[in-house]
Amino acid sequence: MMEGEAPSRNIVSQFFIRISQLYQLQLDRLTPHTRIRWGGAVFLIFLFLLRVFTKQGWYIVTYALGIYHLNLFIAFLTPKIDPALDLDDDQGPELPTHAKEEFRPFIRRLPEFKFWYAVAKSTVIGIICTFFEVFNVPVFWPILVMYFITLFCITMKRQIKHMIKYRYLPFTHSKPRYQRVPETQ
């Protein structure tokens, strides 16, 4: 091994480490801005769909992206600890009814930030795939649309039944928001 080879590897690895640090810094800055993040994700999806409609192709990529987003959404709605696997009693876990019982908040299997990140990243990959003709497989797209709608309905019906059976709601309604009290001097 030559002496000059080690520093060049070191420079390249430092470059990629620095790039990953800058990328992580941008993600950390975006974390508290939920509406901006999801607005960007919806915009990316709109760009993808616009490209698919204007070019009239890449229906398999669109179908695969839709299935992936559906799987992410189901993981987002599902609790981290599945109550169906908690076999302590026949009723399953419930909210506490007495002061001495333990309160278990709803913890998602897929947190919101990771859900957003996976949606945004997969949509960018989908947009990139539309630039390669190899992914433009000729298919009869109405069948894919009908199959996706059927799959969506069946999956959501199963998820809603699970939510009703184990009495959990993955969304918070009327969460209290505290306002800053102006200081009086």
C-alpha positions in Angstrom: 0.0 0.0 0.0 1.4 3.4 -0.9 1.5 6.2 1.5 -0.4 8.6 -0.7 -3.4 6.3 -0.9 -4.6 6.5 2.7 -5.1 10.3 2.8 -7.2 10.3 -0.4 -9.5 7.7 1.2 -9.7 9.8 4.2 -10.6 12.9 2.2 -13.3 11.1 0.4 -14.8 9.6 3.6 -14.6 13.0 5.3 -16.5 14.5 2.3 -19.3 11.9 2.6 -19.4 12.2 6.3 -19.8 16.0 6.0 -22.5 15.6 3.3 -24.4 13.3 5.6 -24.1 15.7 8.5 -25.4 18.6 6.5 -28.3 16.4 5.3 -29.1 15.4 8.9 -28.9 19.0 9.9 -31.6 19.9 7.3 -33.8 17.1 8.5 -33.4 18.2 12.1 -34.4 21.7 11.1 -37.5 20.4 9.3 -38.7 18.2 12.1 -40.9 20.7 14.0 -42.5 22.1 10.8 -45.2 19.4 10.2 -47.4 21.4 7.8 -44.4 22.5 5.7 -43.1 18.9 5.5 -46.4 17.4 4.5 -47.0 20.3 2.1 -43.7 19.4 0.4 -44.6 15.7 0.3 -48.0 16.5 -1.3 -46.3 18.7 -3.8 -43.8 15.9 -4.7 -46.8 13.5 -5.2 -48.5 16.1 -7.4 -45.3 16.5 -9.5 -45.1 12.7 -9.8 -48.8 12.4 -10.9 -48.4 15.3 -13.3 -45.4 13.6 -14.9 -47.3 10.3 -15.2 -50.4 12.0 -16.7 -48.5 14.2 -19.2 -46.2 11.3 -20.4 -49.0 8.7 -20.3 -47.0 5.9 -18.9 -45.2 4.4 -15.9 -48.4 2.9 -14.5 -46.5 0.1 -12.8 -44.3 2.6 -11.0 -47.5 4.5 -9.9 -49.1 1.3 -8.7 -46.0 0.2 -6.8 -45.7 3.7 -5.2 -49.4 3.6 -4.2 -49.1 0.2 -2.6 -46.0 1.3 -0.7 -47.7 4.5 0.5 -50.7 2.4 1.6 -48.4 0.1 3.6 -46.8 3.1 5.2 -50.2 4.5 6.1 -51.3 1.2 7.7 -48.1 1.1 9.8 -48.8 4.8 10.8 -52.3 3.8 12.0 -51.3 0.7 13.8 -50.1 0.7 17.5 -46.5 -0.2 18.2 -47.6 -3.0 20.6 -50.4 -4.8 18.8 -53.3 -5.4 21.2 -54.2 -8.6 19.3 -51.0 -10.1 20.5 -51.7 -9.1 24.2 -53.5 -12.2 25.3 -53.9 -11.3 29.0 -57.7 -11.3 28.9 -60.5 -11.8 26.4 -61.3 -8.1 26.1 -57.8 -6.9 25.2 -56.2 -3.7 26.6 -58.4 -0.8 27.5 -58.0 2.7 28.7 -57.7 3.0 32.5 -61.0 3.4 34.3 -59.5 3.8 37.8 -56.9 6.1 39.2 -54.6 3.2 40.1 -54.5 1.7 36.6 -51.6 2.5 34.3 -52.2 4.8 31.4 -50.7 3.6 28.1 -50.7 6.3 25.4 -51.1 5.5 21.7 -47.6 4.9 20.3 -47.5 4.3 16.6 -45.6 1.5 14.8 -44.4 4.1 12.3 -43.9 7.6 13.8 -45.1 10.6 11.8 -41.7 11.9 10.9 -40.5 8.5 9.6 -43.8 8.2 7.7 -43.3 11.6 6.1 -39.7 10.8 5.3 -40.5 7.5 3.6 -43.3 9.1 1.6 -41.1 11.9 0.4 -38.1 9.7 -0.4 -40.2 7.1 -2.2 -41.9 9.8 -4.3 -38.6 11.2 -5.3 -37.5 7.7 -6.3 -40.7 7.3 -8.3 -40.1 10.6 -10.1 -36.6 9.5 -11.0 -38.0 6.2 -12.3 -40.2 8.1 -14.7 -37.1 9.3 -16.5 -36.1 5.7 -17.5 -38.0 4.0 -20.3 -37.2 0.6 -18.8 -39.8 1.2 -16.1 -42.5 2.1 -18.6 -44.0 -1.3 -18.8 -47.2 -1.4 -21.0 -50.2 -2.4 -18.9 -53.9 -1.9 -19.0 -54.0 0.7 -16.3 -57.8 0.6 -15.4 -57.2 -2.9 -14.0 -54.5 -1.6 -11.7 -56.7 1.2 -10.6 -59.6 -1.1 -9.7 -57.2 -3.5 -8.0 -55.7 -0.7 -5.9 -59.1 0.6 -4.9 -60.2 -2.9 -3.9 -57.0 -3.5 -1.9 -57.4 -0.1 -0.2 -61.0 -0.8 0.8 -60.2 -4.2 2.1 -57.1 -3.1 4.0 -58.8 -0.1 5.6 -61.9 -2.1 6.5 -59.6 -4.6 8.4 -57.8 -1.7 10.1 -61.0 0.1 11.2 -62.3 -3.2 12.6 -59.1 -3.6 14.5 -59.4 -0.1 15.8 -63.0 -0.7 16.9 -62.3 -4.1 18.5 -59.4 -2.8 20.6 -60.8 0.6 21.2 -58.0 2.9 20.1 -58.0 6.0 18.0 -54.7 6.9 16.3 -55.5 10.6 16.1 -55.8 13.1 18.8 -58.7 15.5 18.8 -59.0 18.8 20.5 -55.5 18.5 22.0 -55.0 21.4 24.4 -52.8 24.2 23.1 -51.2 26.5 25.5 -50.7 30.1 24.6 -48.0 32.4 25.8 -49.3 34.8 28.4 -48.0 38.3 27.7 -45.7 39.6 30.4 -47.0 42.7 32.2 -44.5 45.1 33.7 
